[in-house]
Amino acid sequence: MLKITHVRKTFNRGTVNEKVALKDVNLHLAPGDFVTVIGGNGAGKSTLLNMVAGVYPIDEGKIVLDGTNISRLPEHARARYLGRVFQDPMRGTAADMQIDENLALALRRGESRSLRWGITHAEREGYREKLARLGLGLEDRLSSKVGLLSGGQRQALTLLMATLKEPSLLLLDEHTAALDPKTAAKVLELTQEIVAEKNLTTLMVTHNMHDALRVGNRIIMMNEGNVIFDASGEEKSKLTVKDLLAKFEEAEGDEFANDRMLLG
């Protein structure tokens, strides 16, 4: 479903601020793979997702999604193939628009727009049914402005919007990191349910090693712009946080002391 081949990215090339973000990254995801991505600060995790999403152009390499070479497509042209949820709950929704209007925009993602735009009764009932499954009471607030929702409610809504059209690939960039533990657990549970129900191919960046081990069928570790570890199936199921810390220390050549990862 996703083939990332020899992808490289350097920011501020030729300046004192030059930063090699991705070094010859190769990663293949089969249809239905749910891959969690971990790594220290600056390892290249979010840059990898941004390269796939088209936020930045790649320097070298190729990205093929569901048989289509998207390597040189601009970000807006990739929207029809991708669903994305960001770390910040304020992104991914239009705060000044109603809940049903946000869902309607998501449903029309990638389609040509016209002057004739409206939400049918059937659509609204469909939204109500989908929102009810979130268990957050949003089905009775279709006309509420999204800006009035809590962070957890907005993130759950963004997740629903990102998967409404069943994207070829779902990108989750630390989408529970800004939430309190109880809300984060709820959003992650919803994520697992939606991904499993729709059999979505998913790439999830997280700093929480427990979540990375518990969620998905595969885990990769990044360090200094490289994929340094890739485990799936039975190998992944046997891994512990202690094993991951040992891998980090082996890669760093020293004791791993990334506070954010350890707290996660």
Secondary structure, 3 states (H helix, E strand, C coil): CEEEEEEEEEECCCCCCCEEEEEEEEEEECCCCEEEEEECCCCCHHHHHHHHHCCCCCCEEEEEECCEECCCCCHHHHCCCEEEECCCCCCCCCCCCEHHHHHHHHHCCCCCCCCCCCCCHHHHHHHHHHHHCCCCCHHHCCCCEHHHCCHHHHHHHHHHHHHCCCCCEEEEECCCCCCCHHHHHHHHHHHHHHHHHHCCCEEEECCCHHHHHHCCCEEEEEECCEEEEEEEHHHHHCCCHHHHHHHHHHHHCCCCCCHHHHHC
